[in-house]
């Protein structure tokens, strides 16, 4: 009887240890939100994630930016459909960054099976510095774009990736546009030679790759009009359009034209020309966007006659990447005349067909992908080769147009911009679990920020 009890005791200990081991084998991810001045910080938390702690520590100065962020999280927690259950623990001291570093290092020491991830989406003035110092202190970083808004930031970013590699940490930026279905299918079609042929090189004034994005300051997010912080309109804090939204366009050029390939910015990229220009907002428009009654002093250099603020939010880059001529353009306007969301258009020129995304009135302001054969391939039949697309994306069909074909895409593949944040975050969490990301990602992130910051440097020199 005594022997039997001993055996049972050992069995219980074994089961307990085994269960504890299985718990410890799955690392819990702890999110830390640093100075969330942009609504993208909240969109990362619009959904819950497996193995991510529901308690999120927030470090930020007290004020409207922080309160708006917390209000958005509360709204997600209280919504009727698929409510989240985040618990925000907030620190608002003036030493919020130093406090975050000390607290998170202590938590790392206390929780061996924990991965800490700093989520950065806010004022970009010190973002590159925050990224570097977080990595130097053993913390992974998931950063909203742009990670660097000027050449100084780019140099810090290069150093940050070196630190991440040496410390076995991850640094990643949030490229949501890779999850837009028309961009995905444009990329997929470009890899089918029977339809696309090969990517043309183009030439100066007639690029082979063209991408243009139009954004609006006045917009709805999660059902509410976004309140912009006043600093958002100061390019020394937010970054110029050519170094901010442009990151998405440059990223898509690399991701679509050279899928799975590493770009070496020291050899593969040449900036041919660049330009920038302002969007002008009246004081009334500024008040509507910020809920602030007057222009802040740091915008004084951009204010005309006390009634208009001029923001360098528009830009164009003409550059060559591995011999392919590309043009990317970003535009900002106050508000859409047709109550559309942000608009996007793109073209990739192939030797057999051009792949074109349009989002105008004819498309009811919905992104639509076209396949338009070049003059020498007007008679090609794409039906057989298109089956490769239908195998990967069942339900996608071709519809004949006067210039070629339009892709008919089922609703199940269409997600909004807000949903794409969960897609990016889930990818990042999987990379974090494996402690590995695709080999081409890091060099291509550097290539992207080299392109945008080098273009900004060029336009700054020509003022």
C-alpha positions as MATLAB code, in Angstrom:
seq = 'XXXXXXXXXXXXXXXXXXXXXXXXXXXXXXXXXXXXXXXXXXXXXXXXXXXXXXXXXXXXXXXXXXXXXXXXXXXXXXXXXXXXXXXXXXXXXXXXXXXXXXXXXXXXXXXXXXXXXXXXXXXXXXXXXXXXXXXXXXXXXXXXXXXXXXXXXXXXXXXXXXXXXXXXXXXXXXXXXXXXXXXXXXXXXXXXXXXXXXXXXXXXXXXXXXXXXXXXXXXXXXXXXXXXXXXXXXXXXXXXXXXXXXXXXXXXXXXXXXXXXXXXXXXXXXXXXXXXXXXXXXXXXXXXXXXXXXXXXXXXXXXXXXXXXXXXXXXXXXXXXXXXXXXXXXXXXXXXXXXXXXXXXXXXXXXXXXXXXXXXXXXXXXXXXXXXXXXXXXXXXXXXXXXXXXXXXXXXXXXXXXXXXXXXXXXXXXXXXXXXXXXXXXXXXXXXXXXXXXXXXXXXXXXXXXXXXXXXXXXXXXX';
ca = [
       0.000    0.000    0.000;
       2.853    2.368    0.884;
       4.642    1.493   -2.379;
       1.460    2.193   -4.371;
       1.102    5.609   -2.724;
       4.710    6.442   -3.548;
       4.140    5.496   -7.196;
       1.020    7.685   -7.345;
       2.931   10.585   -5.757;
       5.736   10.300   -8.311;
       3.177   10.075  -11.116;
       1.450   13.277   -9.939;
       4.795   15.078   -9.715;
       5.669   13.902  -13.250;
       2.339   15.088  -14.679;
       2.656   18.416  -12.869;
       6.186   18.982  -14.190;
       5.148   17.968  -17.698;
       2.202   20.360  -17.669;
       4.400   23.156  -16.300;
       6.958   22.448  -19.016;
       4.340   22.674  -21.754;
       3.194   26.038  -20.362;
       6.733   27.359  -20.199;
       7.560   26.154  -23.720;
       5.080   28.700  -25.141;
       6.416   32.173  -24.478;
       3.934   34.803  -23.412;
       4.273   38.024  -25.362;
       3.940   41.222  -23.367;
       3.006   44.338  -25.358;
       4.292   47.727  -24.281;
       2.881   50.844  -25.947;
       5.261   53.800  -26.008;
       3.880   57.354  -26.423;
       0.898   56.398  -28.636;
       0.288   59.659  -30.494;
      -1.061   58.047  -33.689;
      -4.272   56.023  -34.015;
      -2.292   53.163  -35.568;
      -1.099   52.257  -32.064;
      -4.674   51.408  -31.084;
      -5.324   49.479  -34.308;
      -2.645   46.968  -33.293;
      -4.978   46.146  -30.385;
      -8.218   46.017  -32.357;
      -8.052   42.235  -31.961;
      -6.678   39.762  -29.417;
      -3.777   37.426  -30.189;
      -2.893   33.945  -29.022;
      -0.160   33.873  -26.351;
      -0.242   37.683  -25.974;
      -0.846   38.911  -22.424;
      -4.053   40.940  -22.094;
      -2.238   43.376  -19.779;
      -0.528   46.107  -21.806;
       1.775   48.621  -20.164;
       1.593   52.139  -21.595;
       4.303   54.758  -21.078;
       3.527   58.244  -22.297;
       3.234   61.860  -21.222;
      -0.208   62.744  -19.870;
      -2.380   64.579  -22.352;
      -4.851   64.330  -25.194;
      -2.779   61.908  -27.311;
      -2.746   59.367  -24.514;
      -6.413   59.841  -23.648;
      -7.509   59.354  -27.268;
      -5.493   56.125  -27.391;
      -7.062   54.799  -24.186;
     -10.536   55.784  -25.394;
     -10.022   53.747  -28.573;
      -8.939   50.684  -26.590;
     -11.970   51.098  -24.324;
     -14.229   51.257  -27.385;
     -12.763   47.967  -28.680;
     -13.297   46.375  -25.266;
     -16.921   47.540  -25.127;
     -18.074   46.857  -28.680;
     -20.897   44.339  -29.146;
     -19.204   42.111  -31.740;
     -15.929   40.377  -30.839;
     -15.034   42.679  -27.947;
     -11.425   42.706  -26.834;
     -10.362   42.462  -23.192;
      -7.194   44.512  -22.938;
      -6.136   45.922  -19.572;
      -4.057   49.097  -19.894;
      -1.636   49.932  -17.081;
      -0.438   53.484  -17.611;
       2.595   55.476  -16.477;
       2.614   59.210  -17.269;
       5.756   60.594  -15.636;
       8.051   62.928  -17.568;
      10.661   60.156  -17.463;
       8.272   57.769  -19.230;
      10.898   56.352  -21.609;
      13.525   55.715  -18.917;
      10.809   54.222  -16.684;
       9.735   51.921  -19.520;
      13.301   50.680  -20.003;
      13.846   49.958  -16.303;
      10.442   48.307  -15.831;
      10.713   46.084  -18.877;
      14.240   44.955  -18.054;
      12.973   43.964  -14.603;
      10.045   42.051  -16.118;
      12.410   40.207  -18.447;
      14.460   39.070  -15.465;
      11.333   37.943  -13.575;
       9.632   36.145  -16.493;
      12.089   33.888  -18.287;
       9.475   32.715  -20.777;
       8.331   36.187  -21.771;
       8.981   38.230  -24.909;
       8.576   41.976  -24.512;
       7.515   43.928  -27.599;
       7.591   47.712  -27.754;
       4.832   49.065  -30.015;
       5.760   52.465  -31.432;
       3.251   54.646  -33.253;
       3.315   58.337  -32.513;
       5.505   61.402  -32.822;
       8.351   60.411  -35.158;
      10.927   62.968  -34.045;
      12.667   60.562  -31.639;
      11.358   57.286  -33.055;
      14.670   56.061  -34.474;
      16.344   56.856  -31.154;
      13.614   55.038  -29.196;
      13.974   52.024  -31.494;
      17.742   51.871  -31.030;
      17.676   52.302  -27.259;
      14.885   49.746  -26.821;
      16.894   47.131  -28.707;
      20.042   48.006  -26.781;
      18.105   47.164  -23.620;
      16.897   43.759  -24.820;
      13.431   44.686  -26.116;
      11.846   43.666  -29.436;
      10.246   46.466  -31.462;
       7.183   46.584  -33.713;
       7.152   50.090  -35.173;
       4.639   51.943  -37.274;
       6.010   53.642  -40.353;
       8.098   55.699  -40.739;
      10.928   54.316  -38.628;
      13.208   57.082  -39.912;
      12.205   60.527  -41.218;
      15.641   61.865  -42.169;
      19.241   60.833  -42.835;
      20.152   60.950  -39.139;
      17.300   58.591  -38.365;
      18.431   56.270  -41.157;
      21.913   55.999  -39.635;
      20.332   55.146  -36.259;
      18.155   52.559  -37.984;
      21.196   50.852  -39.500;
      22.747   50.678  -36.046;
      19.477   49.359  -34.616;
      19.399   46.402  -36.996;
      22.984   45.550  -36.079;
      22.020   45.562  -32.399;
      18.918   43.438  -33.102;
      21.012   40.843  -34.929;
      23.656   40.659  -32.200;
      21.064   40.438  -29.404;
      18.763   37.979  -31.224;
      15.907   40.497  -31.178;
      13.341   41.480  -33.788;
      12.758   44.910  -35.307;
       9.934   45.189  -37.810;
       7.754   47.888  -39.315;
       4.031   47.772  -40.025;
       3.551   47.456  -43.783;
      -0.223   47.026  -44.018;
      -0.492   47.562  -47.782;
       1.025   44.151  -48.516;
      -2.321   42.714  -47.359;
      -4.517   44.634  -49.819;
      -5.874   41.936  -52.166;
      -5.362   43.895  -55.409;
      -1.685   44.426  -54.537;
      -1.342   40.729  -53.661;
      -2.853   39.696  -56.999;
      -0.796   42.248  -58.925;
       2.306   40.646  -57.427;
       1.063   37.122  -58.157;
       0.250   37.944  -61.785;
       3.661   39.537  -62.303;
       5.195   36.134  -61.519;
       3.276   34.368  -64.329;
       5.356   34.812  -67.525;
       2.538   33.540  -69.771;
       0.451   36.565  -68.752;
       2.883   39.295  -67.704;
       6.031   38.387  -69.579;
       8.893   40.041  -67.745;
       9.098   43.420  -66.017;
      10.169   46.177  -68.392;
      12.970   48.545  -67.412;
      11.188   51.683  -68.549;
      13.095   54.940  -68.900;
      13.301   58.426  -67.452;
       9.933   60.093  -68.022;
       8.301   56.753  -68.799;
       8.793   54.531  -65.741;
       7.951   50.831  -65.745;
       6.509   50.994  -62.233;
       4.193   53.763  -61.038;
       2.491   54.039  -57.652;
       0.395   56.898  -56.295;
      -1.393   57.239  -52.962;
      -3.856   59.957  -51.957;
      -4.618   60.410  -48.257;
      -7.055   62.677  -46.468;
      -6.488   64.466  -43.177;
     -10.211   64.250  -42.404;
     -11.131   60.584  -42.157;
     -13.084   58.021  -40.152;
     -11.361   55.303  -38.112;
     -13.369   52.652  -36.266;
     -16.513   54.663  -37.004;
     -15.277   57.995  -35.624;
     -13.652   61.078  -37.170;
      -9.957   61.002  -36.315;
      -8.661   63.782  -34.082;
      -5.145   64.631  -35.252;
      -2.572   65.902  -32.737;
      -1.309   69.391  -33.692;
       2.267   68.088  -34.022;
       1.079   65.816  -36.845;
       1.222   68.900  -39.086;
       4.831   69.717  -38.154;
       7.128   67.857  -40.550;
      10.010   68.037  -38.062;
       7.921   65.796  -35.781;
       5.759   63.743  -38.166;
       8.057   63.766  -41.187;
       7.397   65.026  -44.678;
       5.052   63.046  -46.902;
       8.041   61.977  -48.986;
       9.490   60.225  -45.906;
       6.227   59.101  -44.295;
       3.415   57.597  -46.421;
       5.949   57.157  -49.225;
       7.400   54.218  -47.277;
       4.358   52.122  -48.235;
       4.802   52.835  -51.941;
       8.546   52.173  -51.986;
       7.942   48.985  -50.006;
       5.401   47.772  -52.567;
       7.800   48.470  -55.442;
      10.408   46.217  -53.835;
       7.914   43.577  -52.657;
       6.166   43.238  -56.034;
       8.995   43.745  -58.506;
      11.588   41.628  -56.700;
       9.605   39.088  -54.628;
      11.717   37.270  -52.072;
      14.898   39.050  -53.184;
      17.206   41.151  -51.032;
      17.895   44.698  -52.227;
      21.302   46.217  -51.512;
      20.725   49.957  -51.192;
      24.447   50.676  -51.698;
      24.362   49.133  -55.200;
      20.792   48.666  -56.400;
      19.168   52.083  -55.937;
      19.754   55.453  -57.584;
      17.610   58.515  -56.871;
      17.150   60.301  -60.201;
      14.970   63.197  -59.052;
      12.584   64.171  -56.292;
      10.252   67.036  -55.435;
       7.860   68.080  -52.702;
       5.084   70.625  -52.264;
       2.637   71.747  -49.636;
      -0.959   71.115  -48.702;
      -2.498   74.291  -47.285;
      -4.981   74.092  -44.401;
      -7.076   76.996  -43.182;
      -7.304   77.726  -39.470;
     -10.889   76.449  -39.475;
      -9.800   73.187  -41.069;
      -6.964   72.890  -38.562;
      -9.433   73.412  -35.705;
     -11.738   70.726  -37.105;
      -8.893   68.208  -37.329;
      -7.158   68.920  -34.010;
      -9.881   70.419  -31.773;
      -7.283   73.138  -31.020;
      -8.286   76.800  -31.453;
      -5.006   78.247  -32.736;
      -1.828   77.256  -34.542;
       0.939   76.191  -32.105;
       4.157   78.215  -32.060;
       6.238   75.400  -33.586;
       4.251   75.828  -36.811;
       5.012   79.557  -37.044;
       7.496   79.120  -39.881;
       4.764   77.437  -41.950;
       1.944   79.906  -41.257;
       0.793   82.451  -43.835;
      -1.118   85.586  -42.716;
      -2.138   83.835  -39.469;
      -4.886   81.984  -41.379;
      -3.174   79.176  -43.316;
      -0.623   76.526  -42.463;
       1.484   75.066  -45.265;
       2.575   71.443  -44.814;
       5.107   69.612  -46.992;
       2.951   66.513  -47.096;
       3.205   65.825  -50.848;
       6.152   64.306  -52.653;
       7.369   62.473  -55.730;
      10.415   60.251  -56.176;
      11.792   59.141  -59.542;
      14.385   56.444  -59.001;
      16.021   53.396  -60.500;
      16.032   50.082  -58.682;
      18.116   47.321  -60.256;
      17.827   49.104  -63.586;
      14.023   49.464  -63.384;
      12.671   53.022  -63.503;
      10.028   53.681  -60.839;
       7.958   56.685  -59.804;
       6.177   56.964  -56.455;
       3.880   59.850  -55.500;
       2.145   60.616  -52.226;
      -0.585   63.253  -51.924;
      -2.489   64.666  -48.954;
      -5.740   66.596  -49.167;
      -8.023   67.986  -46.489;
     -11.105   65.900  -47.228;
     -12.474   63.663  -49.959;
     -15.059   65.364  -52.143;
     -16.760   62.018  -52.760;
     -16.534   60.658  -49.195;
     -14.126   57.958  -50.322;
     -11.374   56.504  -48.210;
      -7.747   56.908  -49.187;
      -7.132   56.261  -52.888;
      -4.417   54.206  -54.572;
      -3.338   53.570  -58.139;
      -0.463   51.505  -59.505;
       0.971   50.110  -62.716;
       3.566   47.473  -63.520;
       4.605   47.293  -67.178;
       5.378   43.832  -68.487;
       6.601   42.744  -71.906;
       3.234   41.023  -72.538;
       0.785   42.943  -70.358;
       0.459   45.840  -67.954;
      -1.003   45.200  -64.508;
      -2.972   48.273  -63.458;
      -4.798   49.141  -60.227;
      -7.358   51.930  -60.505;
      -9.666   53.350  -57.840;
     -11.617   56.106  -59.573;
     -15.262   56.894  -60.231;
     -15.540   54.114  -62.838;
     -14.489   51.636  -60.132;
     -16.880   53.211  -57.586;
     -13.723   54.258  -55.711;
     -12.897   50.622  -54.950;
      -9.401   49.313  -55.839;
      -9.724   47.289  -59.032;
      -7.038   45.324  -60.867;
      -6.825   45.165  -64.664;
      -4.720   43.055  -67.046;
      -4.088   45.045  -70.235;
      -1.999   43.377  -72.969;
       0.688   45.427  -74.687;
       0.111   46.208  -78.407;
       2.236   43.294  -79.650;
       0.312   40.787  -77.475;
      -3.279   41.843  -78.099;
      -4.325   38.322  -79.109;
      -2.938   36.397  -76.127;
      -5.264   34.062  -74.248;
      -4.662   34.349  -70.521;
      -7.380   31.888  -69.461;
      -5.175   28.818  -69.080;
      -2.393   30.567  -67.199;
      -4.924   32.362  -64.989;
      -5.879   28.999  -63.462;
      -2.726   29.361  -61.343;
      -4.368   32.367  -59.678;
      -7.691   30.569  -59.253;
      -6.001   27.622  -57.550;
      -4.539   29.954  -54.897;
      -7.541   32.304  -54.745;
     -10.719   30.320  -55.523;
     -13.518   32.478  -56.840;
     -11.367   35.132  -58.501;
     -12.502   35.542  -62.118;
     -11.564   37.450  -65.265;
     -14.052   39.770  -66.945;
     -13.351   41.059  -70.463;
     -12.967   44.832  -70.986;
     -12.206   46.849  -74.106;
      -8.525   46.971  -73.152;
      -8.116   43.480  -71.697;
      -9.562   42.049  -68.489;
     -10.764   43.142  -65.071;
     -10.338   40.871  -62.055;
     -13.570   40.118  -60.231;
     -12.597   39.503  -56.616;
     -15.021   37.911  -54.105;
     -15.851   39.942  -51.023;
     -14.230   37.341  -48.750;
     -10.784   38.553  -49.884;
     -11.515   42.235  -49.278;
     -10.430   43.574  -45.921;
     -10.221   47.164  -44.806;
      -7.093   49.041  -43.795;
      -7.877   48.567  -40.104;
      -7.983   44.770  -40.410;
      -4.556   44.738  -42.018;
      -2.947   45.753  -38.718;
      -3.908   42.401  -37.199;
      -2.416   40.639  -40.235;
       0.917   42.393  -39.826;
       0.945   41.809  -36.064;
       0.214   38.095  -36.453;
       3.069   37.774  -38.942;
       5.390   39.554  -36.545;
       4.331   37.315  -33.653;
       5.064   34.238  -35.752;
       8.515   35.611  -36.621;
       9.015   36.302  -32.923;
       8.023   32.759  -31.972;
      10.577   31.347  -34.409;
      13.094   34.122  -33.714;
      13.500   34.441  -37.445;
      12.224   36.584  -40.311;
      12.710   36.102  -44.077;
      16.310   36.816  -45.057;
      15.303   39.582  -47.484;
      13.246   41.625  -45.003;
      16.017   43.470  -43.153;
      18.025   44.572  -46.224;
      14.797   45.631  -47.905;
      13.647   47.671  -44.902;
      16.985   49.477  -45.042;
      16.648   49.918  -48.816;
      13.196   51.421  -48.334;
      14.295   53.991  -45.759;
      17.432   54.793  -47.735;
      15.206   55.637  -50.718;
      12.843   57.906  -48.786;
      15.432   59.705  -46.661;
      17.846   60.124  -49.585;
      15.029   61.652  -51.659;
      14.216   64.017  -48.794;
      17.869   64.976  -48.576;
      17.834   65.750  -52.292;
      14.769   68.032  -52.162;
      16.165   69.761  -49.068;
      19.352   70.604  -50.962;
      17.384   72.161  -53.848;
      15.268   74.550  -51.718;
];
